[in-house]
Amino acid sequence: MSDKPEFHPPELGSVNVAPRKARPMHADEHWASQPWYEAPRGDPSVAEVYTYTDAMSYDPGDEVVFRSSATAKAWRLQIYRDGLEPEMVHEVDALDGVFAATPSDAYRNGCNWPVAHRWTLPPDLRSGFYRVVSSCERANGARFIQHHFFVVRPTEKTRRAKILMILPTGTWTAYNDFGGANHYFGVEGPDRDEPSPVLSLQRPWTRGVVWLPPGAPRICADPAPEMGDAPRYQMKEWAFSNGFGQYYAAAGWAQYDRHFVLWAQKEGYALDMITQTDLHYRPELLDAYPCVTIIGHDEYWTWEMREAMERYVEGGGRLARFGANFLWQIRLEDDGKRQVCYKFKATHKDPIVGTDRARLMTSAWEDRNVRWPGASTVGVNGAHGLYASWGGFAPNGQRGFTVYRPEHWAFAGTGLHYADIFGDKQHIFAYEVDGLDYTFRNGLPFPVPVEGQPETIQILAMAPAVLAEDEPQGEGFRYYVRSSDHEGLVECITGEVTPHGLARYKYGSGMMVHMTRGKGEVLTAATCEWVMGLKRGDPFTQRITRNILDRFTAARSA
């Protein structure tokens, strides 16, 4: 049994178009540009295999149940602990292929496939991200490969790190379209053209969430457009051409978290790991760590997750958040096997509206009916961000942070000065960012006071962002997000869409902020692409990250 993973380009899976009225499409077919999703073909003449696990995380010693559907006669299961030196921990060479149909509502109610394999985790298995690789051979000699994952939680006996990394799996789930829908688009509704507010965790992850080949485009205008160029969305072009999920670049281990893990391990930082579901149901896991970190695209939280994090920080814990887009409240149901988020439609469609649980309405945290500013937990929020450096969102804009308080300890040893920009060449300021309403006094930015927003927030660095795509007209011009998020968010916050409201929230910022809270502290570098400064070798981003982690892993305050 090899201890190194086999890296193969994935054989194109079953990619289905979900246009205005859904029709299937596979990866070796080409249709006009329309939304698409991944689902098994179910064609007995085409060998494939898909697998998911009965839970997203486990303790050492737990039994992992693997559920699969295969048209291949036999298939192979391999499990690796992913990281700088991936290690194979379990392998089964010849599992019998059993086909099970995928329900039309699998995205909402799960796949309900039969059990294909069971594995009891070793009692001393280290905490981490475990990549599940299912593969089979096709008649033409090609190999079909599908990736899933599970996380092993730390226990008192297996804990090795001072840093607990929380994977933003609420966001991963929101973007997972396997089976027909996610929180953004899908085959829900009478015309089969709506997103689903309810998503099951009992299904595979769409292609690209767990594994990506080198060179898969990121959500950043690269190269920057020349004057008069039509907007481009390279990640969608690449995904459609190569059989990956249309939102692969928006969220997931492969695009964000893995880059941080590789850098941290190279630098000698040990990491234990949990999911957001663990944060929700097992908040006591935080208490053993002086530092908690969250990476990349961090958009969806439950009320309970926020309470757990604020309690942890108040008690002396430290949160290092190298990510952004803190925006939506979700609910977890059925022991975390189902995620609910009605988003812009929550006021009219969330069944808890008007009940004694109305504060759990799955809308924006700044919604007039929720009123728990995101800054209370992480120092910033998505409503005063949101997009930068792609599509029609300032594609030629600033791609790094401008420093405003170089004397802060986070910048120690960098040599950065007031008004210096760092991370620009590495494009760390891109995709989605978080900010605050702010004002300038004597050349320095200060947060505008808001009820529920901590008064200790310091703005260390920032850059401009926008909430709506600017849409100059031109032949062949086509915009992606347009103004839908802008109008929806303004209605959530203010109760109506007015020219005044649209103008108030159209322009924002992405920020790097520090705040104290009780005995603890929070530092947020609020851009999804911070990890690119680490991966691409920006000395400033790397030194700042070390400063934060070194300070935050010191002994926790009593």
Long-range contacts (C-beta under 8 A, 24 or more apart in sequence): 1-88, 1-91, 2-88, 3-87, 3-88, 4-86, 4-88, 5-78, 5-80, 5-82, 5-86, 5-88, 5-131, 5-133, 6-78, 6-133, 8-135, 8-143, 8-145, 9-213, 10-144, 10-145, 10-146, 10-147, 10-207, 10-211, 10-213, 10-243, 11-138, 11-142, 11-143, 11-144, 11-145, 12-242, 12-243, 13-38, 13-48, 13-144, 13-146, 13-207, 13-243, 14-38, 14-39, 14-40, 14-41, 14-48, 15-207, 15-243, 16-180, 18-177, 18-180, 18-181, 18-185, 18-186, 18-187, 18-192, 18-193, 19-193, 20-191, 20-193, 21-191, 21-192, 21-193, 22-180, 22-187, 22-192, 22-193, 27-242, 27-243, 33-236, 33-240, 35-185, 35-246, 36-240, 36-246, 37-177, 37-178, 37-179, 37-180, 37-181, 37-186, 37-187, 37-206, 37-245, 37-246, 38-177, 38-178, 38-179, 38-204, 38-206, 38-207, 38-245, 39-102, 39-106, 39-178, 39-179, 39-180, 40-69, 40-71, 40-102, 41-71, 42-69, 42-71, 42-99, 42-101, 42-102, 43-71, 44-71, 44-99, 45-71, 46-71, 46-138, 47-71, 47-72, 47-73, 47-97, 47-136, 47-137, 47-138, 47-139, 47-144, 48-72, 48-136, 48-144, 48-146, 49-75, 49-97, 49-134, 49-135, 49-136, 49-144, 49-146, 50-113, 50-134, 50-146, 50-204, 51-77, 51-116, 51-132, 51-134, 51-146, 51-148, 51-204, 52-111, 52-113, 52-148, 52-202, 52-203, 52-204, 52-205, 53-132, 53-148, 53-150, 54-202, 55-150, 55-336, 56-150, 56-151, 56-169, 56-201, 56-275, 56-277, 56-336, 57-150, 57-151, 57-152, 57-153, 57-274, 57-275, 57-277, 57-278, 58-121, 58-150, 58-151, 58-152, 58-153, 59-121, 59-152, 59-153, 59-155, 60-121, 60-122, 60-123, 60-124, 60-125, 60-152, 60-155, 60-157, 60-158, 61-120, 61-121, 61-122, 61-123, 62-120, 62-121, 63-118, 63-119, 63-120, 63-121, 64-118, 64-119, 64-120, 64-121, 64-150, 65-115, 65-117, 65-118, 66-115, 66-116, 66-117, 66-118, 66-119, 66-132, 67-111, 67-113, 67-114, 67-115, 67-116, 67-202, 68-95, 68-98, 68-113, 68-114, 68-116, 68-117, 68-134, 69-98, 69-99, 69-100, 69-101, 69-102, 69-111, 69-113, 70-95, 70-97, 70-98, 70-99, 70-116, 70-136, 71-97, 71-99, 72-97, 72-136, 72-137, 72-144, 73-97, 74-136, 75-134, 75-135, 75-136, 76-133, 76-134, 76-135, 76-136, 77-116, 77-117, 77-132, 77-133, 77-134, 78-132, 78-133, 78-135, 79-119, 79-130, 79-131, 79-132, 79-133, 80-130, 80-131, 80-133, 81-126, 81-128, 81-129, 81-130, 81-131, 82-128, 82-129, 82-130, 82-131, 82-149, 82-253, 82-258, 82-261, 83-128, 83-129, 83-261, 83-262, 83-265, 84-261, 84-262, 84-265, 84-266, 86-131, 89-122, 89-125, 89-130, 90-119, 92-117, 97-136, 102-179, 103-179, 104-180, 104-187, 105-179, 105-180, 106-178, 106-179, 106-180, 106-200, 106-203, 107-177, 107-178, 107-179, 107-180, 107-181, 107-182, 107-186, 107-187, 107-188, 107-196, 107-199, 107-200, 107-203, 108-181, 108-188, 108-196, 108-198, 108-199, 108-200, 109-200, 110-200, 110-201, 110-202, 110-203, 110-337, 111-179, 111-200, 111-202, 111-203, 111-204, 112-202, 121-152, 123-157, 124-157, 124-158, 125-152, 125-158, 126-152, 126-158, 126-160, 127-151, 127-152, 127-153, 127-154, 127-158, 127-159, 127-160, 127-161, 127-272, 127-273, 127-274, 128-152, 128-271, 128-272, 128-273, 129-167, 129-253, 129-257, 129-258, 129-261, 129-273, 131-210, 131-211, 146-204, 146-207, 147-205, 147-207, 147-209, 147-210, 147-211, 148-204, 148-205, 148-210, 149-205, 149-210, 149-253, 151-273, 151-274, 151-275, 151-278, 152-273, 153-273, 153-274, 153-278, 153-282, 153-285, 154-272, 154-273, 154-274, 154-285, 154-288, 156-288, 159-272, 159-288, 160-270, 160-272, 161-269, 161-270, 161-271, 161-272, 161-289, 162-270, 162-289, 162-290, 162-291, 162-553, 163-264, 163-269, 163-270, 163-271, 163-272, 163-289, 163-291, 163-292, 163-293, 163-549, 163-552, 163-553, 164-271, 164-272, 164-273, 164-274, 164-285, 164-286, 164-288, 164-289, 164-291, 164-292, 164-293, 165-257, 165-260, 165-261, 165-271, 165-272, 165-273, 165-274, 165-292, 165-293, 165-294, 165-295, 166-273, 166-274, 166-275, 166-276, 166-278, 166-279, 166-292, 166-293, 166-294, 167-253, 167-257, 167-273, 167-274, 167-275, 167-276, 168-251, 168-257, 168-276, 168-294, 168-295, 168-296, 168-297, 168-298, 168-299, 168-300, 168-323, 169-275, 169-276, 169-277, 170-276, 170-299, 170-300, 170-301, 170-302, 170-305, 170-330, 170-339, 171-251, 171-297, 171-298, 171-299, 171-300, 171-325, 172-205, 172-209, 172-251, 172-252, 172-253, 173-199, 173-201, 173-300, 173-339, 174-199, 174-251, 174-299, 174-300, 174-328, 174-330, 174-339, 174-341, 175-206, 175-209, 175-245, 175-247, 175-250, 175-251, 175-252, 176-203, 176-205, 176-206, 176-209, 176-245, 177-206, 177-245, 177-246, 177-247, 178-203, 178-204, 178-205, 178-206, 178-245, 179-203, 182-247, 183-341, 183-343, 184-247, 197-340, 197-341, 197-342, 197-343, 197-345, 197-349, 197-350, 197-362, 198-338, 198-339, 198-340, 199-338, 199-339, 199-340, 200-337, 200-338, 201-277, 201-336, 201-337, 201-338, 201-339, 202-337, 205-252, 206-244, 206-245, 206-247, 206-248, 207-243, 207-244, 207-245, 207-248, 208-239, 208-244, 208-245, 208-248, 208-249, 208-252, 208-254, 208-255, 209-245, 209-248, 209-251, 209-252, 209-253, 209-254, 210-252, 210-253, 210-254, 211-254, 212-244, 212-248, 212-254, 212-255, 216-244, 216-248, 216-249, 216-255, 217-249, 218-249, 218-255, 218-427, 218-430, 218-431, 218-529, 218-532, 219-249, 219-250, 219-390, 219-430, 219-431, 219-528, 220-389, 220-390, 220-399, 220-427, 220-430, 220-431, 220-529, 221-389, 221-390, 221-391, 221-395, 221-396, 222-427, 224-395, 224-396, 225-395, 225-396, 228-474, 230-474, 230-475, 230-476, 230-477, 230-478, 231-391, 231-392, 231-395, 231-469, 231-477, 231-478, 231-479, 231-480, 232-391, 233-390, 233-391, 233-480, 236-480, 250-297, 250-431, 251-296, 251-297, 251-299, 255-296, 255-297, 256-295, 256-296, 256-297, 256-323, 256-528, 256-531, 257-295, 257-296, 259-531, 259-532, 259-534, 259-535, 260-293, 260-295, 260-296, 260-322, 260-531, 260-534, 262-535, 263-531, 263-534, 263-535, 263-542, 264-549, 267-546, 269-549, 269-553, 276-300, 276-301, 276-302, 276-305, 277-332, 277-336, 279-305, 279-308, 279-309, 280-304, 280-305, 280-308, 280-332, 280-336, 281-332, 281-335, 281-336, 283-307, 283-308, 283-311, 283-312, 286-312, 286-317, 287-312, 287-315, 287-317, 289-317, 289-556, 290-317, 290-318, 290-552, 290-553, 290-554, 290-555, 290-556, 291-317, 291-318, 291-319, 291-320, 291-549, 291-552, 291-553, 292-317, 292-318, 292-319, 292-320, 293-319, 293-320, 293-321, 293-322, 293-549, 294-319, 294-320, 294-321, 294-322, 294-323, 295-322, 295-323, 295-530, 295-531, 296-322, 296-323, 296-528, 296-531, 297-323, 297-324, 297-325, 297-431, 297-432, 297-528, 298-323, 298-324, 298-325, 298-326, 299-325, 299-326, 299-327, 299-328, 299-382, 299-432, 300-327, 300-328, 300-329, 300-330, 300-339, 300-341, 301-326, 301-328, 301-329, 301-330, 301-377, 302-329, 302-330, 302-331, 302-332, 303-329, 303-359, 303-360, 303-372, 306-372, 306-376, 306-377, 309-377, 310-376, 310-377, 310-517, 312-520, 313-517, 313-518, 313-520, 313-521, 313-522, 314-517, 314-518, 314-519, 314-520, 315-518, 315-519, 315-520, 316-518, 316-519, 316-520, 316-556, 316-557, 316-558, 317-520, 317-556, 318-520, 318-521, 318-522, 318-523, 318-551, 318-552, 318-556, 319-378, 319-520, 319-521, 319-522, 319-523, 319-524, 320-523, 320-548, 320-549, 320-552, 321-378, 321-522, 321-523, 321-524, 321-525, 321-526, 322-525, 322-530, 322-531, 322-545, 323-525, 323-526, 323-527, 323-528, 323-530, 324-380, 324-382, 324-385, 324-432, 324-433, 324-434, 324-510, 324-526, 324-527, 324-528, 325-382, 325-385, 325-386, 325-432, 325-433, 325-434, 325-528, 326-365, 326-374, 326-377, 326-378, 326-380, 326-381, 326-382, 326-434, 326-526, 327-364, 327-365, 327-374, 327-381, 327-382, 327-383, 327-386, 328-362, 328-363, 328-364, 328-365, 329-360, 329-361, 329-362, 329-363, 329-364, 329-365, 329-370, 330-362, 331-360, 331-362, 343-488, 344-488, 344-489, 344-491, 344-492, 346-492, 347-492, 363-492, 364-489, 364-492, 364-493, 366-489, 366-492, 366-493, 367-492, 367-493, 368-492, 368-493, 368-494, 368-495, 371-451, 371-452, 372-452, 373-450, 373-451, 373-452, 373-453, 374-434, 375-436, 375-447, 375-450, 375-452, 375-453, 375-454, 375-457, 376-452, 376-453, 376-454, 377-522, 378-434, 378-522, 378-524, 378-526, 379-454, 379-457, 379-513, 379-514, 379-515, 379-522, 379-523, 379-524, 379-526, 380-434, 380-435, 380-436, 380-511, 380-513, 380-524, 380-526, 381-434, 381-435, 381-436, 382-432, 382-434, 383-489, 383-493, 383-505, 383-508, 384-434, 384-435, 384-436, 384-437, 384-505, 384-508, 384-509, 385-432, 385-433, 385-434, 385-435, 385-465, 385-467, 385-508, 385-509, 385-510, 385-526, 386-432, 386-433, 386-434, 386-465, 386-466, 386-467, 386-485, 386-508, 387-431, 387-432, 387-433, 387-465, 387-466, 387-467, 387-469, 387-481, 388-429, 388-430, 388-431, 388-432, 388-433, 388-463, 388-464, 388-465, 388-466, 388-510, 388-527, 389-427, 389-429, 389-430, 389-431, 390-430, 390-431, 391-469, 391-479, 391-480, 391-481, 392-469, 392-470, 392-471, 392-472, 392-479, 392-480, 392-482, 393-465, 393-466, 393-469, 393-470, 393-481, 394-464, 394-465, 394-466, 394-470, 397-463, 397-464, 398-424, 398-429, 398-463, 398-464, 399-423, 399-424, 399-425, 399-426, 399-427, 399-428, 399-429, 399-430, 400-424, 400-425, 400-426, 400-427, 400-428, 400-429, 400-463, 401-428, 401-429, 401-461, 401-462, 401-463, 401-510, 401-512, 401-525, 401-527, 402-461, 402-462, 402-463, 403-460, 403-461, 404-444, 404-445, 404-459, 404-460, 404-461, 404-462, 405-444, 405-458, 405-459, 405-460, 405-461, 408-458, 408-460, 408-514, 409-547, 409-551, 410-460, 410-512, 410-514, 410-523, 410-544, 410-547, 410-548, 411-460, 411-544, 411-547, 412-547, 413-543, 413-547, 414-539, 414-540, 414-543, 414-544, 416-540, 418-443, 422-461, 422-533, 422-538, 422-540, 422-541, 422-544, 423-530, 423-532, 423-533, 423-538, 423-540, 423-541, 425-536, 425-538, 426-532, 426-533, 426-536, 426-537, 426-538, 426-541, 427-529, 427-532, 427-536, 428-527, 428-529, 428-530, 428-532, 428-533, 428-538, 428-541, 429-463, 429-510, 429-527, 429-529, 430-527, 430-528, 430-529, 430-532, 431-527, 431-528, 431-529, 432-527, 432-528, 433-463, 433-465, 433-508, 433-509, 433-510, 433-511, 433-526, 433-527, 433-528, 434-510, 434-511, 434-524, 434-526, 435-462, 435-465, 435-508, 435-509, 435-510, 435-511, 435-526, 436-509, 436-511, 436-513, 438-462, 438-509, 438-511, 454-515, 454-516, 454-517, 456-515, 456-516, 456-517, 457-513, 457-514, 457-515, 458-513, 458-514, 458-515, 459-511, 459-512, 459-513, 460-511, 460-512, 460-513, 460-514, 461-511, 461-512, 462-509, 462-510, 462-511, 462-512, 463-509, 463-510, 464-507, 464-508, 464-509, 465-507, 465-508, 465-509, 465-510, 466-506, 466-507, 466-508, 467-505, 467-506, 467-507, 467-508, 468-502, 468-506, 519-557, 519-558, 520-557, 521-552, 523-548, 523-552
